[in-house]
Amino acid sequence: PTVSPTVTPPTKNPTETPIKTPTTEPTQAPTKAPTDEPTASPSTIECTLKATLKYPFDDPADAPYYGYNVDYMEVEKEGDSSFACSWGYSDNLPDWCMYRNSDPNGDSAYVANFEEIYDEYDYLSTETIEIYGAAGNTFYFNVYHYFLEKDYYTNYSGWEDHMMATILKIKNKSNDGQGFLNEDGWSYPTYIDVPTHIVTDGEFEVNSEYQGDYKVTVSCDSACICDSNYELM
């Protein structure tokens, strides 16, 4: 396979942003005078979340196995079904998020690790998504495993690349008292005897028992204190 396969973007296409016609007459101004120091409304509180999808090493040569592994994330906002935040929407990101890849040409979190003689082909990339205006909102951080065409070099020792799952970490950048929502982050379970592919009639096919997809739901209150919930998909 190539060093950096293209991850198939989400199948859904964003619809055009609806345009709301303004009312004919503005609503009546409030009669109560504001206080000297009004408190900020939920919509004006700075509340930024930073999600990082990466492998638990900074150099592909430090990977515990040889081979390839590809995961990617997509963030959805509750109540906004027209858009998602991911590489697949890079040309039309919603205003509530930013997407960045450690490789300017990258489209996923991807590792390729080879024996030392071939380490010029080693590769590692990381995905980062920032969410803005999170106060009073709920977001779904979906992580998916991208299945390659087949499982490579299964007859070689140390090529159990199905064990190399990424870790998702989400940090509340606007609340120093909270920091990471889960210090250890989240991932999907891997088992040495559950590979990404199985062979049927001499052909590789995706192993339905490989659980590579999960969702972390994050809900933030008006003070930017956020709760999280993890579930496999």
Residue, then its C-alpha position, 0 to 999 in steps of 0.5 A: p500500500t502507499v504510505s498515506p492512503t486516502v481515507t474515504p470521507p463521510t458519505k453525507n454531504p453538508t446541506e446549504t446553511p439555512i437563511k432565516t428571514p429577519t422579522t419585519e419589526p425588531t422586538q421591544a427593547p427590555t425595560k430593565a436597566p442592565t446591572d453595572e457588571p452583567t454576567a456573561s451569557p452562555s453564548t459569550i463565555e469562551c469555551t474551547l475543547k481540543a481533541t487529539l487523536k494520536y498513537p501513544f508514541d512520537d516516533p514510528a520506530d517506537a511502535p510496538y509492532y511492525g505494520y500499518n494502522v489508520d484511524y480518523m475522527e469526526v465531530e458532530k454538534e447536537g442540533d447541527s446535522s448539516f455539518a461535521c468537523s473532520w478531514g472530509y469537510s476540510d473545504n467546508l468546515p463549520d464555524w464552530c471548529m478547526y481541523r488540523n493534521s500534523d502532516p499538511n497532506g494527511d487525512s487521518a491518524y496513521v502509522a507505518n512502521f517497518e524493520e530498520i532496513y526500511d525505516e525510510y518508509d516509516y510514517l506517523s501522523t496525528e489529528t487535532i480538532e478544536i471546538y469553539g463555543a462549547a458552553g451549553n452544547t453537546f458534541y459527539f467525538n466519533v472515532y473510526h478505524y479505517f480498514l486497509e485492503k488486507d492484513y499484510y505479512t501475517n506470516y511474519s512475527g511482530w506484524e500484529d499491527h491490529m494492536m496499534a490503536t490510537i488514543l483520543k484525548i479531549k482537553n477543556k482549554s477554557n477551564d484550568g480546573q478541569g483540563f483533560l476530561n479523561e487523563d488516560g484518554w479513550s481508545y477501542p479494545t484490541y486483542i492479539d487473536v482478533p485481527t482486522h481481517i480474516v481469510t475466507d476462500g483465500e480472500f481477505e475480508v474485514n473481521s466483523e469482530y474487530q471493534g474499531d469504532y467508538k463515540v465520546t459524547v461531551s456536554c458542557d454547561s453554561a460555565c464550561i464544565c464538561d461531562s463525557n461518556y464513552e461507548l463502542m459503536 
